[in-house]
Amino acid sequence: MFLNTLTPKFYVALTGTSSLISGLILIFEWWYFRKYGTSFIEQVSVSHLRPLLGGVDNNSSNNSNSSNGDSDSNRQSVSECKVWRNPLNLFRGAEYNRYTWVTGREPLTYYDMNLSAQDHQTFFTCDSDHLRPADAIMQKAWRERNPQARISAAHEALEINEIRSRVEVPLIASSTIWEIKLLPKCATAYILLAEEEATTIAEAEKLFKQALKAGDGCYRRSQQLQHHGSQYEAQHRRDTNVLVYIKRRLAMCARRLGRTREAVKMMRDLMKEFPLLSMFNIHENLLEALLELQAYADVQAVLAKYDDISLPKSATICYTAALLKARAVSDKFSPEAASRRGLSTAEMNAVEAIHRAVEFNPHVPKYLLEMKSLILPPEHILKRGDSEAIAYAFFHLAHWKRVEGALNLLHCTWEGTFRMIPYPLEKGHLFYPYPICTETADRELLPSFHEVSVYPKKELPFFILFTAGLCSFTAMLALLTHQFPELMGVFAKAMIDIFCSAEFRDWNCKSIFMRVEDELEIPPAPQSQHFQN
């Protein structure tokens, strides 16, 4: 009688109210997910309902969370999106420009080149440049946006140094002899020409050798005067940066031209001569060259020095450590055999090293496994970002291919990291949480024709999808009920009658079966295991 007395207005109000409530729940769930990265319903069910149902101890988790609170806050205070100079950056004239000539695409973005210009002004200039005409010209050249204007300014700086000064030296009382003295060459002008005008690595190496002669002379002179005042100290610091940069690029030229052992020796000598200049990350160049020589013992020695808890990590450090541990087991590794017998100690160490590397930079495996195409690396990278992954894989993919089975082991294990860390964006297992701003910075560093790798993609929780479906379904019912109230009322009564009749039929069948058993006096089933089955 109650169902028959319901009018169409009741169904309109019911469906409209349910649609409104489900919509409000959906809006709140979406806002909570965007702010905290998880579903509110899921969090409440895990935090409050599971302890009541499953008896999970909440105190231990709360204590652990409180103990880790200070460390998490300290980790968050670390500069998340600091852009670093790429230790393995290419040469503009000999490599980047050649790519542009062939493909017509610009491999470097304006933001990346602007960062390089700022680096050049920081490392290659000082306040006393106005005292030397060539350095004053180069100070303006580093600020030029047009490449041809920079190259012309570098040639002008070298021409100024061709001016000869005459010094009168009396040798005999009745005569004088004029001594010709050349002014010192401008090392930074040679650097600019080697980087941007040279079209081959061999030409760049010749220019860097000329820059080394000029830079070494300036460094020795400023070294003697560095304690005479702040101005001389700044000049000596600038000359030191110039000399280190020249020697490093000369080592990279030797590595490009196939003289790897010579490059390794130059890098080792440079690190011994200037041990405090760790900002250039010369050890990453050394690791790549040693891997090319397959000197794995030397690579391990370098890693033992630089893979320290107090030093900043990089993809080169983490993935090289994983490669060395994978090398010990990769040639005999088989996923089927490992699933049957379990992982050995060495295999477990290799898998943990891969998980550590993947957690630090999750973009690298797709490039190493060639699931995503490579491009020329930028001049600056963002650690843990797609730009760093490109820079690492561009030079180290050949080293992974050289180790038999290493890529197979990486392919079998790298995705397990994502199952170990349920919410990588908000949590960190071995490192501080993954920075949120990496995607924005990578889009500025990488060219527009490259599809930037984004991680982690926030997958919508089940309850948001369920609430969205429920809201859509109830909204559709509300709209249909409002447009066709009589028809929807008939449909609702029919569905209720079908449901009630099905329930009554099941109850009626059960009661009839029980009466038949009573009338026929059917004995109970034997309790043997055979009949129970």
Secondary structure, 3 states (H helix, E strand, C coil): CCCCCCCHHHHHHHHHHHHHHHHHHHHHHHHHHHHHCCCHHHHHHHHHHHHHHHCCCHHHHHHHHHHHHHHHHHHHCCCCCCEEECCCCCCHHHHHHHHHHHHCCCCCCHHHHHHHHHHHHHHHCCHHHHHCHHHHHHHHHCCCCCHHHHHHHHHHHHHHCCCEEEEEEEEECCEEEEEEEECCCCHHHHHHHHHHHCCCHHHHHHHHHHHHHHHHHHHHHHHHHHHHCHHHHHHHHHHHHHHHHHHHHHHHHHHHCCCHHHHHHHHHHHHHHCCCCHHHCHHHHHHHHHHHCCCHHHHHHHHHHHCCCCCCCCHHHHHHHHHHHHHCCHHHCCHHHHHHHCCCHHHHHHHHHHHHHHHHCCCHHHHHCCCCCCCCCCCEEECCCHHHHHHHHHHHHHHHHHCCCHHHHHHHHCCHHHHHCCCCCCCCCCCCCCCCCHHHHHHHHCCCCCCCCCCCCCCCCHHHHHHHHHHHHHHHHHHHHHHCHHHHHHHHHHHHHHHHHHHHHHHHHHHHHHHHHHHHCCCCCCCCHHHHC
